[in-house]
Amino acid sequence: MKRNECIAMLLAGGQGSRLLALTKSIAKPAVSFGGKYRIIDFSLSNCANSGINTVGVLTQYRPFLLNSYISSGASWNLNSRDGGVFVLPPYETESGGSWYQGTADAIFRNIEFLNLYDSEYVLILSGDHLYRMDYRKMLENHKAKGADLSVSVIQVPWEDASRFGIITADDEGRIVKFTEKPAEPDSNLASMGIYIFNKDVLVKALIEDSTDETSDHDFGKNIIPKLLAEGKNLFTYEFSGFWKDVGTIPAYHETSMELLDDEPAFVLDDPDFPFMSNSNIYPPQYIGANADVKQSLVSNGCNVKGKVHHSILSTNAVVEEGALVKDSVLLPGSKVEKGATVIKAILGENAVVKSGCTLGSDEEGSEIALIGNDEIYGEGGQQ
């Protein structure tokens, strides 16, 4: 790929309210996942591994942690002299300021950023999905089809199709219909929220949409149907790898536990296409002489003196003597004190389970226990 032939715009402003207490103080793309990663790491790493060296990250909800985490982009090798990672929050203009009104509005309000680069193509991404993709292959398909817009799609179970934007395409992959969350879907090709636009087509569409007072200023609801009605060349790019939205507590917990399988569907440590993070600054983990760690992922900076069975400990998590952690996820900085028991639970960042307390249960049908960021369970804290 030629330098800046394609630049990326990464939508990372969503709250992710279905993750409940985990996103009370941080945006969903900033939520920790897989020990030393945050959800946004996967999209940023995909860009870096695909030769895309210019990425605009559009933030909005609770942006501080995300902004400081991304920093210069050096952790993803995205700090080149003629590219890099740029955090793009909403800003005030002469006519005032407001939050982004939709996905298309977010990109529209950053057209000046797009025009800084002599790029032919614009890749638009969501910052809250787990997947590994070489975007170069999608761009090659886009060029070969002579597309104005390419939409990455994945086959989903028919019973889940009504939860997605559904694409109907002909045998050549040309899009003939796009329906947002149809009650009776006629296809199971779901949009992944990954788009490649010819830049001139994108800019024109965004400008026209910005003046439409009836529009939701959304790619799925407005931009794509309008381009389809205008007879533009819209094509699918079918993806067959792992792709997951961990936007609910059950999905987040289940996908985390699957990382511990002997042959996980989502591999974190592929040396040929590595995921990168800004969490390598911590010292090695400490495992005490009497600790008992089985089938678990223990990240940098952790201090483990108790029992950890089939669990994920994120950076700087602590499990003290006599404590048991089982089938659980401890996010960065969380602590399980002496004699406490944590089973089938998620502990938010810097959360604490006090000494002697029991959180969660492995009884059949029991729900996943959740403690939010900075919360304390026991001894005057949450019970």
N, C-alpha and C positions, 0 to 999 in steps of 0.2 A: 504494500500500500504506500502510495506517495505521501509525503509528510503533509498533514492537514488536508488530504483529499476528502476525508470524512471526519467531522468532529462530533462529539457526543454531548447530549444534554440529558442529565440524570435527574429525574424528579424525586426529590428526597424530603418533601415537606409534610408528608402525611403523619397524622397522629397515631393511626393504628389503634383505635379505641377498643377493638375486640381483644387486644392484649391486656386490657384492664390496667392493673396497678403497674405493669412493666413500662407503660408509656405515659404514666401520669406526669412525669417530669422530663421525659426525653422523647424525641421522634422515633417512630418505628424503625427507620433505617439505622438508627444508632443502637438498637437493642443488641446485646451480646448474644452470640450463637456459636456453638462448637468449641467452647473453651477460650480461645484467644482471638476470636474474630468478632466483628460486628456485622450486621446484615448487609450494610452498604459495601463491605469489603468484597463481596462476590461480584457485584457489578463493576466496581473499580478495577478489580483484578482481571476480569474479562476484557475490559478496555485495554489495560496494559499488555495483556497477552495477545491481543488482536492488533497491536500496532497503532492503536488510537491514542495519541499523546496529548490531545486537547479535550478536556472534559469540563463542562459547566455543571455545577451541582446546585440545583435550585432548592433552597431550604425555606422553611416557614415556621412550622410548629416547634417550639422549644429548641431552637437551633444551636445553643451554646456548646453542648457536648459534641455535636456533630462537627461544628466549625473547628473546634480545638483539636478534635481527633484527626480530621483531614489535614490540617496544617498546610504544609507546602506541597503535599502529595508525594514526598520523597519515598515513603514506605511502599508505594506502588510503582516506583520509577516514573512518576508522572510530574517531574519537576524540571523539564527541559527548558532551554532558553527560549525556544519559539513555540512553546505549548505549555502544558501544565494543567493543574486542577484549580478551578476558580469557583469559590462559593458565591452564589448569586441569590441573596435574600430579596424580598419585596422592598421597594424603595419609593420615596415620595418624589413626585414631579411637581411642575408648576400648578397642575390642576388638583393636587392632593395625592393621597396615598391610601392603599388598602391591601388586604391580603390578596393573593392570587385567587381568581374566581373559578378556575378550572385548569385542567392540564394544558389546554391550548392557550389560555390566557397567560399562564406562567411562561410559556415559551415566547409568546407575542411580546410580553413586556421585557424580554431580553433579546429582541431582534438586533439591537446595537451590538451585543456580544457576538451574535452570529456573523454580522457583517464585518467584524474585525478580521475575519479569516477568509481567505480565498478558497473556500471549500466547495466542492460540487455536491456533497451529500451531507445530510444531518441524521445522525442516529439518536433516537429518543428512547430512553430507558426508564424503568421504574427502579428505585433503589431499595425495594423491600421484598425481593424474591431470591430464592436459593437456586442456583443453576451454574453450569459451566458451559460457556458458548464462545466459539471463535467467530466473532462478528465479520471477519474477512470472508468467510464462506457465504454468509448472508448477503454481503455486498457484491460478491461475484455473481450470485444468483440474480440480484437486483439488476446488475448491468446486462447480464445475458438475456433477461426477459424484456429489457427496454422499459422498465417500470418507472412510473412517477412516484409510486409509494409501494413499499413491501412491508407486509405484516407477518411477523413470526407467529406461527400457530403450533399448537400441540393437540393431539387427540386426547380427549378426556372421556371418562365413562359417560354413557348416555344419560344416566340418572343424575349426573352432576352438571350437564351442559347448560341448564337454565341459570346457573350461577355466573356465567361468563358472557363476554361479548362473543357471539358465534359467527363464524365465517362460512359462507357457502361459496365454493369455488368449482370451476369446471376442470376437465381432465388435465389441462395445461397449467393449472394453478391460478388462473385468472379469477379474481374475486367478482362474483356476480351479486352477492347480497351480504349485508352486514347487519346483524340484529343484536342489540344490547339486551342481554339476559332474557331471552325469549321464553315464554311460558311453554310453548311447544316447539322445541328446536328441530330444524330439518337437517342439521349437521352436528357433528361432535368435534369440529375443529375450533378450538378456543383461541382467541387472541391472547398472546402472552404480554401485551402491552409494550412490545418491542417493535419499533418502526424505523425504517430507513426511507427518508424523503429525498428527492431531488431538491436542492436548497431553494431554487427559484419557485418551484411548485409550493413548497412549504410556506415561504414568506408571503406569497400572494394569498394563499388560503387563510393565513393568520390575520392578515390585514383586513380582508373582507369579513371574516368572522368577528373581528373586534368591534365592528359597527353594527352588528346584528343584535338588537336588543332582545330578541326572542331566544337567542342561543345560550346554552349552558357553558359555552366556550370549552368544550370537551372533545378530545380526539375521537373517542368511540361514539359519542352521541351526535356530534355535529360535523367535525372535519371530514372523517372518512365517508359518511353517507353523502355529503355534499360533493366530494370528489368523485364518488361512484356515480352520482346523478349527472355529473358533468362529462362522463365518459372518459375519465382519466384512466391510465393504465395502472391498475392495482393488482398486485400479485401476492400470493402467500409464499412464505418460506417455512417449510415444515420441519420442526425440530423433534428429535426422537429421544433426547437425553433426559436426565433428571431435571425436573422443574417443580418447585413447591412454593406456595405461599403459606408461611407459618403465621398467619394473621389471627389465629385463635389460640387460647391456652392449650386445649387438647392437641391441636396440630403442632404447636411448638414443642410440647413435651414428647409427643410420639416421634416426631422427626429427630429430636435430640437423642432419644433412646436408640433409634435405629442406627445412629452413628457408631454404636458400640457392638453392632452385629459383626460376626466373623467376616462377612462380605457385604459391607454396607452399600446401599444403592447410591448414596452420595459420598464420594471419596474426597476427603479434605486434602490429602497429602499426595497429589499427583505431581511428580517432579517435572513432567513434560508440560504441564499447564498449572502452575502453582497458584494457590490463593495466598495473597499477601495481607498483612495487617500492620497496624501501628502499635502492636502489643509486644514487640520483641525487646522492649527496653527493660523488662523485668528480669530479676535474677532467676536461676534454676529453681525448680520446686524442691521443697524439703520434705522427705518422707521419714518419719521417726522410726526408731529401732523397733518399737512395739506396734507400729501401725499395721493395718490389715487392708490392703488395696487389691480389689479383684474386678476385672473386666470394666475398668474405668478409664476416663481421660482426665489427667491431672495437668493443669497448665502451669506456665511460668509463674513464679512468685507465690505458689501455694505452700501452705504449711499444714501437713497432715500427720496427726499423732493418734487418731482414732481409726474407726472402721469406715471404709468407703467401698460400697459394693454396687456395681452396675450404675454408675453415676458420672456426671460431668462436672468437674470443678474448674471454673473459669479463673482467670488471672487473679492472684492475691487472695483467693478464698482460703479459709482456715477451718480445720476440723480438729478440735481439741481432744485430749485424752478421754477415753471412755465414751466418746460420742459415736453414733452410728448414722451414716448417710446411705440410703439405699434407693435405687430407682428415681434419683432426683437430679436436679440441675441447680448448681450454685453459681450465681452470676458474680462478676468481679467484686472483690472486696467483702463478700458475705462471710459470715462466721457462724459456726455451730459450736456452742460452748460445751464444757465438760459434762458428760453424762446425758446430753440431749440426744433425742432420736428424731431423724427427719426421713420420712418415707413417702415416695411418690409425690414429690413436692418441687416447687420452683421458688428459690430465694432470690429476690431482686438485688440489685447492686447495693453493697454495704448494709444489707439486712442482717439482723442478728437473731438467732434462736438461743434464748437464755439457758443457762445450766439447768439440767434436769427436766426440761420441757419435752413434750412429744408433739410433733407436727406431722399430720398426714397419717395415712393408713394404707395397708396393702390388702385390705379386705375386698372381695370381689364387688365391683360396682361403685367403689369409693371414688369420689372426685379428686382431682389434682389439687393439692393444697398450694396456696399462693401467698407469699409475703412480698409486698411491694418494695421499691427502692427506699433505702434508709429507714425502713420500719423495724421495730423490735417486737419479737414474740415472747411473751412471758415477763414476769416481774414488773408489772405496771405497763408493759407494752401490750400489743395485740394478743388476744387469747382465742 
